[in-house]
Amino acid sequence: MSITPESLQKEYQLRFGTLAEYRKSVWQILCTDFFSQFVSSDARVLDLGAGWCEFINDVNAGQKFAMDLNPDTEKRISADVRFLHQDCSSEWGLERESLDVVFTSNFLEHLPDKAGVTRTISHAYDCLAPGGCLICLGPNIKYLNGAYWDFYDHYVPLTELAVSEALQMEGFEVELCIDRFLPYSMSQGSTPPLFLLRMYLKFKFLWRFAGKQFLVIGRKKK
């Protein structure tokens, strides 16, 4: 299956169309209760593979960018977000060292091959200022077995160690490497009460039982 703007548009509508409002509420909590510690209020932030922009619309930052091939992304971004409609493995339409944070969630595994992952990480490194960070969240194949392949557009199997190594190969220092962070997916229709998410984020021992996504943060040397 080739990755096209039209296929991305259809996939998102099939998987998340009925859960859009719930996903928005979940990401509001994730941004305020967890990811805000890595993003200063004046940071220049790019959401890589932004999808429907749940992260970038809610994160508190100075300048905000969203990159995706999905044409629906532009329809969902807030007025303060600049949209980059492009293939992330091609040269980014940004100046070198013009970002402080690149964030990506459940995206790298959708790239067609590891060469595309490597090129994407390399572009992120080039566009980050010294001291900037790349935050990678994604499904950890270590804990998912066959369920990883339930999604037709999963191409690259990844673990926290594989992502850490890929970041180091492109010059990043790995600052944080968590093998079990969030549960797997919201695309299966489950909508637990939101207060449970706040509790889950607060009590980290729970991550060892329910976490099936990795969280890896790479820092560009100053």
C-alpha positions as CSV (number, residue, x, y, z in Angstrom):
1,M,0.0,0.0,0.0
2,S,1.4,3.4,-1.0
3,I,1.2,6.3,1.4
4,T,-0.8,9.1,-0.2
5,P,-2.7,12.1,1.2
6,E,-5.9,10.4,0.3
7,S,-5.1,7.1,2.1
8,L,-4.0,9.0,5.2
9,Q,-7.3,11.0,5.1
10,K,-9.4,7.8,4.9
11,E,-7.4,5.9,7.6
12,Y,-7.9,8.7,10.1
13,Q,-11.6,9.0,9.3
14,L,-12.1,5.2,9.7
15,R,-10.2,4.9,13.0
16,F,-10.9,8.1,14.8
17,G,-14.0,9.7,13.3
18,T,-16.2,8.7,16.2
19,L,-13.6,9.4,18.9
20,A,-12.5,12.9,17.8
21,E,-13.8,14.7,20.9
22,Y,-12.6,12.1,23.3
23,R,-9.1,12.1,21.8
24,K,-9.0,15.9,22.0
25,S,-9.8,15.7,25.8
26,V,-7.2,13.0,26.3
27,W,-4.5,15.1,24.6
28,Q,-5.5,18.2,26.6
29,I,-4.6,16.2,29.7
30,L,-1.5,14.7,28.3
31,C,-0.2,18.2,27.3
32,T,-1.0,19.9,30.6
33,D,-0.2,17.1,33.0
34,F,2.8,15.5,31.4
35,F,4.4,16.9,28.2
36,S,4.3,20.5,29.4
37,Q,7.5,19.7,31.5
38,F,9.4,19.4,28.2
39,V,8.0,22.4,26.4
40,S,8.6,25.9,27.7
41,S,5.9,28.6,27.0
42,D,8.3,30.4,24.5
43,A,9.4,27.2,22.7
44,R,9.3,26.7,18.9
45,V,7.5,23.4,18.5
46,L,6.9,21.1,15.6
47,D,4.3,18.3,15.7
48,L,5.7,15.7,13.3
49,G,2.9,13.6,11.8
50,A,0.4,15.9,13.5
51,G,-2.7,14.0,12.3
52,W,-5.7,15.9,13.6
53,C,-3.5,18.2,15.7
54,E,-4.6,17.2,19.2
55,F,-1.1,17.8,20.6
56,I,-0.1,20.9,18.8
57,N,-3.4,22.7,19.2
58,D,-3.2,22.3,23.0
59,V,0.4,22.6,23.9
60,N,1.5,25.9,25.3
61,A,4.3,27.2,23.2
62,G,5.7,30.3,21.5
63,Q,5.6,29.2,17.9
64,K,3.8,26.1,16.6
65,F,4.1,24.0,13.5
66,A,2.3,20.9,12.2
67,M,3.7,18.6,9.6
68,D,1.6,15.9,7.8
69,L,0.6,14.6,4.4
70,N,-3.0,14.3,5.5
71,P,-5.0,17.1,3.9
72,D,-7.4,17.1,6.9
73,T,-4.6,18.3,9.1
74,E,-4.8,21.9,7.8
75,K,-8.6,21.9,8.4
76,R,-8.0,21.1,12.1
77,I,-5.1,23.3,13.1
78,S,-5.6,26.3,15.4
79,A,-5.0,29.8,13.9
80,D,-1.6,30.0,15.7
81,V,-0.2,26.9,14.0
82,R,1.7,26.9,10.7
83,F,1.0,23.9,8.5
84,L,3.7,22.1,6.6
85,H,2.0,19.8,4.1
86,Q,4.9,17.5,3.0
87,D,6.7,14.2,3.2
88,C,8.7,14.2,6.5
89,S,11.5,12.2,4.9
90,S,12.1,15.0,2.3
91,E,13.9,18.2,3.2
92,W,11.9,20.2,5.7
93,G,10.6,23.6,4.8
94,L,12.2,25.2,7.8
95,E,15.5,26.9,8.6
96,R,18.3,25.0,10.3
97,E,18.3,25.3,14.1
98,S,14.9,27.0,14.1
99,L,13.1,24.7,16.5
100,D,13.3,23.9,20.2
101,V,11.1,20.8,20.3
102,V,10.0,18.2,17.7
103,F,7.2,16.0,19.0
104,T,6.0,12.8,17.3
105,S,3.4,10.3,18.5
106,N,2.5,7.0,16.9
107,F,4.0,8.1,13.6
108,L,7.5,6.6,12.9
109,E,6.1,3.1,12.6
110,H,3.9,4.4,9.7
111,L,6.9,5.4,7.5
112,P,7.6,2.9,4.7
113,D,11.0,1.7,5.9
114,K,13.9,2.4,8.3
115,A,15.6,4.5,5.8
116,G,12.7,6.9,5.9
117,V,12.8,6.9,9.7
118,T,16.5,7.7,9.6
119,R,16.0,10.6,7.2
120,T,13.2,12.0,9.3
121,I,15.3,11.9,12.5
122,S,18.2,13.5,10.6
123,H,15.9,16.4,9.4
124,A,14.7,16.9,13.0
125,Y,18.3,17.1,14.2
126,D,19.2,19.7,11.6
127,C,16.1,21.8,12.4
128,L,16.6,21.7,16.2
129,A,18.6,24.4,17.9
130,P,21.5,23.2,20.2
131,G,19.9,21.9,23.4
132,G,16.6,21.2,21.6
133,C,14.8,17.8,21.9
134,L,13.0,15.2,19.9
135,I,10.2,13.5,21.8
136,C,9.2,10.1,20.4
137,L,6.1,8.3,21.5
138,G,5.0,5.0,19.9
139,P,3.8,1.4,20.1
140,N,6.5,-0.9,21.5
141,I,6.4,-4.1,19.5
142,K,8.1,-5.9,22.5
143,Y,4.8,-5.8,24.4
144,L,2.2,-6.1,21.6
145,N,3.0,-9.3,19.7
146,G,0.7,-9.7,16.7
147,A,-1.5,-6.8,17.7
148,Y,1.1,-4.5,16.3
149,W,0.1,-5.6,12.8
150,D,-3.7,-5.0,13.3
151,F,-3.1,-1.7,11.6
152,Y,-2.7,-2.0,7.9
153,D,-0.3,0.9,7.6
154,H,2.2,-0.2,10.3
155,Y,5.5,-0.8,8.4
156,V,8.4,-0.5,10.8
157,P,8.5,-2.5,14.1
158,L,10.1,-0.4,16.8
159,T,11.1,-0.7,20.5
160,E,12.4,1.9,22.9
161,L,16.0,0.6,22.4
162,A,15.7,0.7,18.6
163,V,14.5,4.3,18.6
164,S,17.2,5.2,21.2
165,E,19.8,3.7,18.9
166,A,18.4,5.5,15.8
167,L,18.5,8.8,17.7
168,Q,22.1,8.3,18.8
169,M,23.2,7.4,15.2
170,E,22.0,10.8,14.1
171,G,23.8,12.7,16.9
172,F,21.2,12.9,19.7
173,E,22.0,12.1,23.3
174,V,19.2,10.0,24.8
175,E,17.9,11.8,27.8
176,L,14.9,9.6,28.6
177,C,14.1,6.1,27.6
178,I,10.9,4.5,28.9
179,D,9.8,1.1,27.6
180,R,6.3,1.2,29.1
181,F,4.5,4.5,29.1
182,L,0.9,4.8,27.8
183,P,-1.5,2.0,26.9
184,Y,-1.6,1.0,23.3
185,S,-4.3,2.7,21.3
186,M,-7.6,4.7,21.4
187,S,-8.6,3.4,18.0
188,Q,-10.3,0.3,19.4
189,G,-13.2,2.3,20.8
190,S,-12.3,2.3,24.5
191,T,-13.0,5.5,26.3
192,P,-12.1,5.2,30.0
193,P,-13.1,8.1,32.3
194,L,-10.6,10.9,32.0
195,F,-9.9,11.1,35.7
196,L,-8.3,7.7,35.4
197,L,-5.8,9.1,32.9
198,R,-4.8,11.8,35.4
199,M,-4.3,9.1,38.0
200,Y,-2.3,6.9,35.6
201,L,0.1,9.7,34.7
202,K,0.6,10.5,38.4
203,F,1.2,7.0,39.7
204,K,4.1,5.7,37.5
205,F,4.0,2.2,39.0
206,L,0.9,1.6,36.9
207,W,2.9,2.1,33.7
208,R,4.5,-1.3,34.3
209,F,1.1,-3.0,34.1
210,A,-0.7,-1.1,31.3
211,G,2.0,0.6,29.3
212,K,2.6,-0.7,25.8
213,Q,4.0,2.5,24.2
214,F,7.6,3.7,24.6
215,L,8.7,7.2,25.3
216,V,12.1,8.2,24.1
217,I,13.6,11.8,24.3
218,G,16.7,12.7,22.5
219,R,18.6,16.0,23.1
220,K,20.8,17.8,20.6
221,K,24.1,18.7,22.2
222,K,24.7,22.4,23.0
